[in-house]
Amino acid sequence: MNVSRPSVHPVEAPPLTDMAAQNALRVRMKDVQGMPGTTGGLVLRLCQLGFAAISLSVMATTSDFPSVTAFCYLVAAVSVQCVWSLSLAIVDVYALSVRRSLRNCKVVGFFTIGDGITSTLTFAAACASAGITVLIANDLNKCDVNHCKRFETATAMAFISWFAVSPSFLLNFWSLASR
């Protein structure tokens, strides 16, 4: 019997032209706003930096913050937050200006660990400062001799800075975990 047998003939892809090769290099995965190297990420970093700097400057302008350990811890934590956010804002500006994606596993891991540490420090310092502020204002009724409004403002700015760090940490962690 003369039956034809199916055969598979591999087909080679046509060679890329110069224009197609250039377009292939520009293809990027969709960036989620808020991740490193995006405009949303830069906005989050600038918010973190701004609120931490406001908290630091308000607390540093009071004369009696060194007498309370929680307030010293707040100053130290928001100082670290300011340095971290400023350095990553500079990295984000560079990545946006040269159109680079910051999706390298090691870079995202570094950002995730740094955001986790700074967010934990900022949150713990803000909680400790809030507890002392409530103690001074409500329990001891010593707002007349202390700078309660400044302490409350610095604590609130630290909490807002933590709220801005949290999305950065979660998006970096999600990006790292989804690899």
N, C-alpha and C positions, 0 to 999 in steps of 0.2 A: 504494500500500500504506500502510496506516495503522499504522506501527510506532512504539511509544513510544521516545523517546530518554532515556537516563539523564541525570539532572541532579543536580548536587550543590548542596545547600542548606546554606550554612554555619550552624552552630548557635552561638549566643553562650552563653558561660558565664553561669550565674546570678550576680547580684550577691552579693558577700560580705556576710554579716550582721555585726553588731558582734562577736559571739562568735567567728566564724570569722576575722575580721581580727585579733583579738587573738592567737588561736592561731597564725596564720601568722607573726606577728612573733617568736614564741618558738622557732620551729623553727631548730635549729642542726645543722650537720654534726657527725658523731661526732668528738669530740676523742680523740686518742690520748694516754694518760697519759704524762706526761713532757714534753709540749709546753708552751710558755708559756701561762699562763692556766688550767692544770689543777692538780688537787691533786698529781698525780705530779710535775709540773714544779716546784711549790713545794717538795716534799720533796727533789728533786734539788738545788735551789738552796740549801736549808738544809744539806744534806750537804756541798756544795761549800764553803759558808761556814764550817761547823763545822770541817772537816778543815784547811782553809787557815788558819783562825784558830789552831787547835792547833799547826800547824807553825810559824806566825809567832811565837806566844808561847814555844814551846819553844826556838826558835833565838834569839830575842831575849833570853832569860834566860841564855844562855851569854856569858861575858865575852870569849871569844876568837874569835867568829865573824867580826868585821870583818877579821881577818888573812888570811882566805881569800876570794878573789874569788867562787868558786862559791857559798859560803854567803851572801855579800852579794847575789848574783843570786837565790838562793832566797828571801831575805827580800823583795826587791823584787817578785819574781814572785807570791808568795803574798799580798803586800799588794795588788797589782793584782787578784788573784783574789778577795780578800775584798771589796774595794770593788765589783767587778763583780757578784758573787753577791748581795751585800746589796741593791744597787740593783734587780736583777731580781727578787729575792724580794719587795721592796716592790711592784713592778709586778704580780707574780703575786697578792699578797694583795689589791691593789686590783681586779684583774680578777676574782678569785673573789668578792669582796664585792659588786661591782655586776653580776656575771654578764655580763661582757663577753668576747667571744672575741678573742683576739689573732692573728687570721689575716690581718691586713693584710700585703700583700706587702712594704711598706717596713719595717714593724716586724719581721717575721720575718727579713728580710735583715739588719737591724741586729743582731738577736740572734745570727744565724748568724755574722756577721763577728766580733762581740765574743767569742762562745764559741770560735771558731777561734783568735783571737789569744791569748786567755787560756789556752786548753788547750795551745797550743804553747809559750807561755812557761813554764807550770807544769811541763810534761813535760820541757822542756830543762833547767830549773833542778833538777828532781828527779834527772835523770840525771847532771848535773854534780856535784851534791852526793853522789850515791851513789858516783860514781867517787872523789871525794876521801875519803869515809868509808872505802871499801875500802882506799884507799892508806894512810890513817892507821892503820887497825886491823890489816890483814893484812900489808901490805908493810913498813911502817916499825915496826910494833909499838910505837906511841907512845900507846896508849890510857891509859896510866897518867897522863900529863901533859895529856891532852886530854879533852874531854867526848864520848867516842865514843857512849855510849848516847843522849845528847841529840841528837847529830847524826843518828844512825840513826833515832831517833823522829821528828824533824822531816822527814827525807827520806821516811820511810814515810808520814807524814800527807800530804805533798805528792803522793806517788803516788796515795794513796787519793782525794785531792781531784781529781786528774786523771781517775781512773776515774769519778768522779761528773760531771765536766764532759763527758766523751766522749759519753754518751747524749744529753745536752742538745744538743750540737753536731750529732750525727748526725740526731736527730729534726727539728731546725730546718732542717738542710740538705735532708733528705728532703722536708719540707713545702714548702720553697722550690722544690726541683727538680720537684715533682709538680704545679706550677701550670701 
